[in-house]
Amino acid sequence: MLDEIQKKREKMIETANRKGFTSDDTIRYSQELDQLIYEYQCFFNGKREDEMKLNFRQMMFIIPQLQVLV
């Protein structure tokens, strides 16, 4: 499931870079990503909280900062 989340995240970022952060496609991918993360968290609902935090931390990513030239 983590692979599916990562692929959806990459698709969302790629689309945001091409079409903008507020495009319909970017928003749709973001919502789909939210749903996948929610399902993943529900799966671990019965697990210890520290285990869940570790797994969630593995899914985290850093969005590169946009450079604005003035």
BAFI-439491 format. One record per residue (C-alpha): x, y, z; residue number from 1. Coordinates in Angstrom, 2 decimals, decimal comma, always signed. Example, Ala and Ser with C-alpha at 12.3 -4.5 7.8 and 13.67 -1.06 7.14 Angstrom:
2
<site east="+12,30" north="-4,50" up="+7,80" nr="1"/>
<site east="+13,67" north="-1,06" up="+7,14" nr="2"/>
***
This chain:
70
<site east="+0,00" north="+0,00" up="+0,00" nr="1"/>
<site east="+2,92" north="+2,36" up="+0,65" nr="2"/>
<site east="+3,98" north="+1,95" up="-2,98" nr="3"/>
<site east="+0,52" north="+2,95" up="-4,15" nr="4"/>
<site east="+0,61" north="+6,01" up="-1,88" nr="5"/>
<site east="+4,04" north="+7,00" up="-3,16" nr="6"/>
<site east="+2,99" north="+6,64" up="-6,81" nr="7"/>
<site east="-0,13" north="+8,74" up="-6,23" nr="8"/>
<site east="+1,96" north="+11,39" up="-4,43" nr="9"/>
<site east="+4,42" north="+11,53" up="-7,32" nr="10"/>
<site east="+1,56" north="+11,84" up="-9,83" nr="11"/>
<site east="+0,02" north="+14,67" up="-7,79" nr="12"/>
<site east="+3,33" north="+16,57" up="-7,59" nr="13"/>
<site east="+4,02" north="+16,07" up="-11,29" nr="14"/>
<site east="+0,56" north="+17,35" up="-12,18" nr="15"/>
<site east="+0,89" north="+20,31" up="-9,82" nr="16"/>
<site east="+4,17" north="+21,28" up="-11,45" nr="17"/>
<site east="+2,66" north="+21,02" up="-14,94" nr="18"/>
<site east="-0,85" north="+22,39" up="-14,40" nr="19"/>
<site east="-0,64" north="+24,30" up="-11,13" nr="20"/>
<site east="-1,52" north="+23,54" up="-7,55" nr="21"/>
<site east="-5,18" north="+24,46" up="-7,97" nr="22"/>
<site east="-5,91" north="+22,58" up="-11,20" nr="23"/>
<site east="-8,80" north="+20,12" up="-11,15" nr="24"/>
<site east="-6,44" north="+17,21" up="-11,84" nr="25"/>
<site east="-4,06" north="+18,15" up="-9,01" nr="26"/>
<site east="-6,96" north="+18,47" up="-6,58" nr="27"/>
<site east="-8,37" north="+15,11" up="-7,68" nr="28"/>
<site east="-5,00" north="+13,40" up="-7,15" nr="29"/>
<site east="-4,70" north="+15,11" up="-3,77" nr="30"/>
<site east="-8,11" north="+13,79" up="-2,72" nr="31"/>
<site east="-7,24" north="+10,30" up="-3,94" nr="32"/>
<site east="-3,99" north="+10,49" up="-1,98" nr="33"/>
<site east="-5,88" north="+11,59" up="+1,13" nr="34"/>
<site east="-8,17" north="+8,58" up="+0,76" nr="35"/>
<site east="-5,24" north="+6,17" up="+0,41" nr="36"/>
<site east="-3,54" north="+7,63" up="+3,49" nr="37"/>
<site east="-6,82" north="+7,41" up="+5,41" nr="38"/>
<site east="-7,22" north="+3,74" up="+4,46" nr="39"/>
<site east="-3,62" north="+3,08" up="+5,45" nr="40"/>
<site east="-4,17" north="+4,72" up="+8,84" nr="41"/>
<site east="-7,37" north="+2,74" up="+9,38" nr="42"/>
<site east="-5,44" north="-0,45" up="+8,72" nr="43"/>
<site east="-3,07" north="+0,44" up="+11,55" nr="44"/>
<site east="-5,83" north="+1,62" up="+13,88" nr="45"/>
<site east="-5,37" north="-1,43" up="+16,07" nr="46"/>
<site east="-1,57" north="-1,08" up="+16,15" nr="47"/>
<site east="+0,42" north="+0,73" up="+18,78" nr="48"/>
<site east="+0,60" north="+4,47" up="+18,21" nr="49"/>
<site east="+4,40" north="+4,51" up="+17,97" nr="50"/>
<site east="+4,33" north="+1,84" up="+15,24" nr="51"/>
<site east="+1,82" north="+3,90" up="+13,29" nr="52"/>
<site east="+3,92" north="+7,07" up="+13,64" nr="53"/>
<site east="+6,98" north="+5,23" up="+12,34" nr="54"/>
<site east="+5,10" north="+3,97" up="+9,30" nr="55"/>
<site east="+3,57" north="+7,39" up="+8,65" nr="56"/>
<site east="+7,01" north="+9,01" up="+8,92" nr="57"/>
<site east="+8,20" north="+6,64" up="+6,19" nr="58"/>
<site east="+5,48" north="+8,01" up="+3,90" nr="59"/>
<site east="+6,38" north="+11,64" up="+4,51" nr="60"/>
<site east="+7,98" north="+13,69" up="+1,79" nr="61"/>
<site east="+9,37" north="+17,16" up="+1,39" nr="62"/>
<site east="+7,91" north="+19,37" up="-1,29" nr="63"/>
<site east="+10,77" north="+21,26" up="-2,94" nr="64"/>
<site east="+10,54" north="+24,96" up="-2,36" nr="65"/>
<site east="+9,62" north="+27,00" up="-5,37" nr="66"/>
<site east="+12,16" north="+29,64" up="-6,24" nr="67"/>
<site east="+10,73" north="+32,99" up="-7,20" nr="68"/>
<site east="+13,01" north="+35,35" up="-9,06" nr="69"/>
<site east="+12,24" north="+38,99" up="-8,56" nr="70"/>
***
